């Protein structure tokens, strides 16, 4: 299974579908199905019955999953919708060199936290 290049709490831009052009924060990811939930995007209404563990019954709006192919990551440094990649970062601590795999922005080549 390939790793997801978009993670929770990333800001993304929707590139396809009824919500094209909207921006939102990623709430959750599903790497097996390659789907993500984006805050305020692809909203649908669900009828919820009253029960002790649900505070609000009735018609509730919630976000639906989007395919990861339909969104682009928005870089915090350059502010552009871009692709992400992986790079190798070398660190030296007390004379010991170790390498770390990090995400990078393909536009500005900066490291993503």
N, C-alpha and C positions, 0 to 999 in steps of 0.2 A: 504494500500500500504506500502510495506517495504521501509525503507530508503536505499539510495545508499551508499555503503561503499567506493566507489571511487568517488572523487569529481574533479571539475575543477582545473587545474594546478598541479595535482598529476602526478608523473612519473610512467609509467606502462610498463610492459613487455608483448608482445603478445605471447600467449602460443599455439594458434591453427590458422590454415589457411595459406595462401600463404606468409604472412609476419611474420611467426613464428620466434621468437628470436629477433625481432626489439624492440627498446625502444623508447618511445615518451612521450610527454606531453599531457594531456587531454585538449582538447579545449572546449568541451561542453558535457553535459550529458542530457539524456532524461529518467527520472525515470519511466514514464508510460510505455514506450516500452522497458526499461532496455537496452538501447543502449548508446554508447559513441562515440565521434569523437576524434581520436588521431592524433597528428601532424606528417605528413610524413608517415602514415601507411594506407593501404587499399586505395591507390590513384586510381582515375578513371578520365577519360577525358570526359569533357562536352563541347558541342558546344554552344557558346554564341553569340547571335545576337548583333550588335551594337545598343546602345541606349544612351540617354544623361546621365543617371546615372551610366553607366558601363564604366570604363576607358579603359579596354582591351577587344576587341571582338576577336572571333576566337575560337580556342580549348584551354580550360583552364583545368588544373589539380587541383583536389580538393580531400580532404579525404572523404571516405565513412564511414558510421557508422559501429561499431563493437558491438557484443554482450558483455555485461559485464562479462559473464562467460568465455570469451576467453582471458582475460587479468588478470595479477597479479600486485598488488601494489608493487613498489620498495621502501623499507624503506630508508629514508635519513640518519638514524643513523647507521644501520648495512649494508646497501647496498645490501641486499638480496631481491629477489622476495618473497613475503610473503602474507599471508591473513591479513585482518584487523578485529578488533573486537571493542567492546565498553566496557568502564570501567567507574567507578564512581570515581570522584575526589572530595575530601572534602576541602573546603576553609574556613579559618577563617579570618574575617575582623572586627576588633573592637569588639570582643567578640561575634559576630554573625557567626554561622556556616551555610554554605550552600553547597549543593552538585551540581556537574556539570557532565553531561555525555560527555565523551571525546572518541576519537578514539585511539586505541592502536595497536601496531605492535605485531602480534602473535609470532614472532621469538624472539625479544629482549625485549618485554614487555614495550617498551618506548612509551610515549605519542606522537601522531601525531598532528601537529599544525592544 
